[in-house]
Structures are given as C-alpha cells and as structure tokens.
Amino acid sequence: MAENAGPPAARHLPQWDVRAEFQVSGIGQDPDIDGTDSGAFRHVTTDQVRFYPAGSPGTAAPATRSIPLADIPPLVLSEIFRDVDLFVGVCTIGNDPTWDDAGPDGRHQAYWRSYNTGDLSVTAATRADLLRRLLPRLAIGPRCTVDDRFLHVKGTLHSYKIHLGSGNVTMSPGDTYLCIVPGPRSRHPFADVPLPFEGDQMLAIILSKAMLLANDTKITDPTITCQISTG
C-alpha cells in the first residue's frame, strides 16, 4: 500500500505565479483492511489548503513561506476553494446514504453520523435560506418547515426530516433512517427548470425528496414503501 505521507495534491497556476497545495492523507496502515488491490487507500482524510509561489519547493522545504490568503487574487481563491469543496463534498463517505458498515472496527461511524445530522457547512446553510424563500411558492409549502439543520416534511403516514447538508432522511417515530437512493437514470423534477440554485445538485435532491415524502401515500417504489410501512 502507498505510504501515508505522500506529496500533497497540487494545482499549478503559472499565469498567476501561484501553486495551490491540498493536504490529503491515507487512513490506516493495514493493506488488507485499509487498502485496495491496486495499493491505494480506501479512505483519506483532508487538511490544509496552502498557496506557494509557482516553482517554489512548497511543503517539500519547511523553510518555504506560504503566501498569505489576503495576497491571493480573489478569482484564484474562489476557484481553488470550489475545487476543494467539490472534492470533499462529493467524495465524503457521509454523502453515501447506503454506507452503514462504519468501516474497520466501526472507526468512521461517528463521522458518518455527524455529517448526516450535524451542523451545516456554509453551502448547506445557504440552502436553508433559499428553501425558506422558495417553499411558499410550491404546492408542498404548507407541509414543510425549515430550521437550522433540517427540512421538515409533514406526510400523511409519517413526518420526515431531511438534513440540509447530506440530504439524508429520517422519519417519525424515533428518527428512523429512511433510505432513498435515486436510480442511475432518474432525473429530479427541476432538471430543466431555471431556479436560483444552479450547480447545487444536493438542493435539487432535497426538494425532490420533499415532494415525494409530502405525498407519501402515493409512493409506489417497493424499496421505499416497505420502509415506510415498518417505520
């Protein structure tokens, strides 16, 4: 398996005389548990983002000074942080509603639960503001409320909570987890509608789930109805 301490992921921006480095480290040391057949880590953890002058040794030379964030052009800062956000947001195990084995010895269970029920990132908090403005215009609006972390949906069979960060759903009573996984060819109902969340696929998923659950007596998918009937 690859060494845990490898060179950081980097993006070179010579036109700005900047190189961005993103610290990513593998988790674990046992290749039979923590590695794949190709020698890669199954899971990684992320850390700092730093900027260095293009051509400098960066973290390879501890004496190299990083560039203060205040000196990074706003466009560069925005684009690099967007790349980092996509990497973390898309790849996180917390983003997988079917991931329930908790990893070796259950070591990642606390992180998964925190991601799915914990405080919101800045992006997710923005979703809450958008939903508060958008829901009154939708037919399901009277059945929905938004608090600091969840979109609450009042169905006929149950009440539901959709986490605004992960999009995962729990239902009453007892906050029972409800697995709703979009099919590989499914399209959310807002796919061709210009709404004020372009590029935020998670918000579209959350709204799709809310529309589905607000009319829970009309759900026909057996993988969902069996959960609702036993919940």
Residue, then its C-alpha position, 0 to 999 in steps of 0.5 A: m500500500a502507498e505510504n501515508a505521507g505522500p506529496p500533497a495534491a497540487r494545482h499549478l497556476p503559472q499565469w498567476d505565479v501561484r501553486a495551490e497545495f491540498q493536504v490529503s492523507g491515507i487512513g490506516q496502515d493495514p493493506d488488507i483492511d485499509g487498502t485496495d488491490s491496486g495499493a491505494f487507500r480506501h479512505v483519506t482524510t483532508d487538511q490544509v489548503r496552502f498557496y506557494p509561489a509557482g516553482s517554489p519547493g512548497t511543503a517539500a522545504p519547511a523553510t518555504r513561506s506560504i503566501p498569505l490568503a489576503d495576497i491571493p487574487p480573489l478569482v484564484l481563491s474562489e476557484i481553488f476553494r470550489d475545487v476543494d469543496l467539490f472534492v470533499g463534498v462529493c467524495t465524503i463517505g457521509n454523502d453515501p446514504t447506503w454506507d452503514d458498515a462504519g468501516p474497520d472496527g466501526r472507526h468512521q461511524a461517528y463521522w458518518r453520523s455527524y455529517n448526516t445530522g450535524d451542523l451545516s457547512v456554509t453551502a448547506a446553510t445557504r440552502a436553508d435560506l433559499l428553501r425558506r424563500l422558495l417553499p411558499r411558492l410550491a404546492i408542498g409549502p404548507r407541509c414543510t418547515v425549515d430550521d437550522r439543520f433540517l427540512h421538515v416534511k409533514g406526510t400523511l403516514h409519517s413526518y420526515k426530516i431531511h438534513l440540509g447538508s447530506g440530504n439524508v432522511t429520517m422519519s417519525p417515530g424515533d428518527t428512523y433512517l429512511c433510505i432513498v437512493p435515486g436510480p442511475r437514470s432518474r432525473h429530479p423534477f427541476a432538471d430543466v427548470p431555471l431556479p436560483f440554485e444552479g450547480d447545487q445538485m444536493l438542493a435539487i435532491i432535497l426538494s425532490k425528496a420533499m415532494l415525494l415524502a409530502n405525498d407519501t401515500k402515493i409512493t409506489d417504489p417497493t424499496i421505499t414503501c416497505q420502509i415506510s410501512t415498518g417505520 
